[in-house]
Amino acid sequence: MALGGRAWRGYFPVGGELTSGRPDLKEGLYFGTELDEQHSLVKA
């Protein structure tokens, strides 16, 4: 997930992502590193 970016967090529903340009039939959760409130990326 290091290359996934900040948008890759949380729940995505069935049809919420595209595979070959068409809504797919999967759902899931994207997890990432939890950062402290004072971390420079959180403040940004």
DAJO-V429492 format. One record per pair of residues at least 12 apart in sequence whose C-alpha atoms are under 7 Angstrom apart, sorted by the first residue. I is the first residue (numbers start at 0). J is the second residue. If there is no record, write none. Layout:
<<I/J> <I/J>>
//
This chain:
<<7/29> <8/29> <8/30> <8/31> <9/28> <9/29> <9/30> <10/27> <10/28> <10/29> <11/26> <11/27> <11/28> <12/26> <12/27> <13/25> <13/26>>
//
